[in-house]
């Protein structure tokens, strides 16, 4: 026990002997109320000073002080009650039980405060990045890292805090040690039960560092196209194109192949395939594609090209390529190209439309229908 607490205890007992006529419960109550009041007053004073310090700062910092107030107040009250029980003339047995209970609660409160501090760190860190920007690659990278590490840290802090709190209870500590020493099967079962959790935690750290995916990435998983909407400590939520949500464990993105359309940049080259007749004027179709792209709000001004990629016994396949600034815009550009190229062939270039040919066996010539 620290020296100042010992001296304070002796002083309390000396005063109690002078006022021996007071019942013991009255003395204990006075000490507890006095310590709690002093702790409450100190807490109020400290937060009043903090509020003055952040008075002219942003709403974020004023809110942060308000959010931390409850946690700190609980910790101060627990510490004040523990001090009161320690210095009061309470019987050793009840005093020990109360102090152990308060110590258990104090450790849990400290863990709660550490989790809150990690959350605050993430919020302060992410204030420098704007996810609403058109080119938000850097922002997505840092937001993904911060949120995954924040959740992993919160989980680790909770586990460590609960373990330390249970270690303060002698009966529980002894039971756990004897259980693990006498039945190793329990440890094996616990390890197997925790394997998915540990696997996803490790996968979360790998994703935060290597970043195969980030928030708002356009991905194709299980044959579905969508965007990464949320990354938690155990799973990833992918918002599909039709607003469905696909839930996948973190380990999926470490152990299985998938497509990430925005890994390095959001820009993409989109393709639109058309089937035309052999007599189609490719030069005119190529010029029309360039005209469509130049007039389109979706085209980024970079890539535009038309090529004949295949020839069958009936038609020729042409591929129209064009680039856009992100995946949704690329999809819209591809649809626009198909629509306007078909309209051009129908209205101004009908010879490009596929025709059905039949071989005339008697004359040895083709017929077009």
Buried (B, 14 or more C-beta within 10 A) or exposed (E): EEEEEEEBBEEBBEEBEEEEEEEEEEBBEBBBEEBBEBBBEEBEEEBEEBEEEBEEEEEEBBEBBEEBBEBBBBBBBBBBBBBBBBBBBBEEEEBEEBBBBBBBBBBBBBBBBBBBBBBBBBBEBBEEBEEEEEEBBEBBBBBBBBBBBBBBBBBBBBEEBEEBBBEBBEEEEEEBEEEEEEEEEEEEEEEEEEEEEEBBBBBBBBBBEEBEBBBBBBBBBEEEBBBBBEBBBBBBBBBBEEEEEBEBBBBBBBEEEBEBBBBEEBBBBBBBEBBBBEEBEBEBBBEBBBEBBEEBEBBBEEBBBBEEEEEEEEBBBBBBBBBBBBBBBBBBBBEBBBEBBEEBBEEEBEEBBBBEEEEEEEEEEEEEE
